[in-house]
Amino acid sequence: MTAALAGRRLLVSAGPTFEDIDPVRFIGNRSSGKMGFAVADAAARRGAEVLLVAGPVHLATPAGVQRVDVRSAEQMRAAVLAALPVDAYIGAAAVADWRPRAIAPNKMKKTAGVDTLALELVRTPDILAEVAAHAARPALVVGFAAETEDVERYARGKLAAKQLDLIAANRVGVAGAGFESDDNLLTVFGRDGLARELGPAPKIQLADALLDLIAERLS
């Protein structure tokens, strides 16, 4: 039996962000948004009031979920902060770490004899850390860490540095898990000492298992 979340307000961010280079090109990543959408769906089915801030993805809005579409990290930040206060924030989005310092107003053309292009990149806002330090901090702030190596070390470091309550970590680049897959394998770490492996399983089942942990802590 899954724990209910009736009367709780949950904020979920999902998908990638696209950071424009010019009107036709951007920096992005392979996040499909499926994990975050599964979390939003599962939370709504448990009776929560759910706001989903979605990057550019091709997924249907789960029933009973309010959705805000954004493109860039800065737009996602603005939408997330505008939604506070909430009981819990689940930052499942794969927010780009970098964006071009300046967006070219017109399409950047190739020049004869020039074989390289240099882009100056600057850091994007750290949405998770900002929410965790906010005056209207949710009772629970949950992050995700998609890593290619040393998953536990990087996830625990992110958990501590950003002052999160829980972090769900997974290794990308593994067949049948991670970006674009319908299945995943998560290890959830908590600042209360929790270390629990979830899956491998379909992302909707993992969402329910993660929400069990969230509901326990909210209660």
SULURZI-V664558 format. One record per residue. N is the residue number from 1. RES is the residue in one letter. PSI is psi as a letter, one per 30 degrees, with the letter a starting at -180 (NA if undefined). Layout:
BEGIN
n: <N | N>
res: <RES | RES>
psi: <PSI | PSI>
END
This chain:
BEGIN
n: <1 | 2 | 3 | 4 | 5 | 6 | 7 | 8 | 9 | 10 | 11 | 12 | 13 | 14 | 15 | 16 | 17 | 18 | 19 | 20 | 21 | 22 | 23 | 24 | 25 | 26 | 27 | 28 | 29 | 30 | 31 | 32 | 33 | 34 | 35 | 36 | 37 | 38 | 39 | 40 | 41 | 42 | 43 | 44 | 45 | 46 | 47 | 48 | 49 | 50 | 51 | 52 | 53 | 54 | 55 | 56 | 57 | 58 | 59 | 60 | 61 | 62 | 63 | 64 | 65 | 66 | 67 | 68 | 69 | 70 | 71 | 72 | 73 | 74 | 75 | 76 | 77 | 78 | 79 | 80 | 81 | 82 | 83 | 84 | 85 | 86 | 87 | 88 | 89 | 90 | 91 | 92 | 93 | 94 | 95 | 96 | 97 | 98 | 99 | 100 | 101 | 102 | 103 | 104 | 105 | 106 | 107 | 108 | 109 | 110 | 111 | 112 | 113 | 114 | 115 | 116 | 117 | 118 | 119 | 120 | 121 | 122 | 123 | 124 | 125 | 126 | 127 | 128 | 129 | 130 | 131 | 132 | 133 | 134 | 135 | 136 | 137 | 138 | 139 | 140 | 141 | 142 | 143 | 144 | 145 | 146 | 147 | 148 | 149 | 150 | 151 | 152 | 153 | 154 | 155 | 156 | 157 | 158 | 159 | 160 | 161 | 162 | 163 | 164 | 165 | 166 | 167 | 168 | 169 | 170 | 171 | 172 | 173 | 174 | 175 | 176 | 177 | 178 | 179 | 180 | 181 | 182 | 183 | 184 | 185 | 186 | 187 | 188 | 189 | 190 | 191 | 192 | 193 | 194 | 195 | 196 | 197 | 198 | 199 | 200 | 201 | 202 | 203 | 204 | 205 | 206 | 207 | 208 | 209 | 210 | 211 | 212 | 213 | 214 | 215 | 216 | 217 | 218 | 219>
res: <M | T | A | A | L | A | G | R | R | L | L | V | S | A | G | P | T | F | E | D | I | D | P | V | R | F | I | G | N | R | S | S | G | K | M | G | F | A | V | A | D | A | A | A | R | R | G | A | E | V | L | L | V | A | G | P | V | H | L | A | T | P | A | G | V | Q | R | V | D | V | R | S | A | E | Q | M | R | A | A | V | L | A | A | L | P | V | D | A | Y | I | G | A | A | A | V | A | D | W | R | P | R | A | I | A | P | N | K | M | K | K | T | A | G | V | D | T | L | A | L | E | L | V | R | T | P | D | I | L | A | E | V | A | A | H | A | A | R | P | A | L | V | V | G | F | A | A | E | T | E | D | V | E | R | Y | A | R | G | K | L | A | A | K | Q | L | D | L | I | A | A | N | R | V | G | V | A | G | A | G | F | E | S | D | D | N | L | L | T | V | F | G | R | D | G | L | A | R | E | L | G | P | A | P | K | I | Q | L | A | D | A | L | L | D | L | I | A | E | R | L | S>
psi: <k | k | k | l | g | k | f | k | j | k | k | k | k | l | a | l | k | k | j | k | e | a | f | f | l | l | k | a | a | g | k | f | f | e | e | e | e | e | e | e | e | e | e | e | f | g | g | l | j | k | k | j | j | k | a | j | l | i | k | k | k | k | k | g | k | k | k | k | k | l | e | l | e | e | e | e | e | e | e | e | e | f | f | k | l | l | e | k | k | j | i | f | k | i | k | k | f | l | l | k | e | k | k | k | f | l | k | k | k | k | k | k | f | j | g | l | k | k | k | k | k | l | k | l | k | j | e | e | e | e | e | f | g | k | e | h | k | l | f | k | k | k | l | k | j | j | l | f | l | h | e | e | e | e | e | e | e | e | e | e | e | f | h | l | e | l | k | j | k | l | k | l | g | k | k | g | l | a | k | f | l | f | l | l | j | k | k | k | k | l | f | g | f | k | j | k | k | k | a | k | l | k | e | e | e | e | e | e | e | e | f | e | e | e | e | e | e | f | NA>
END
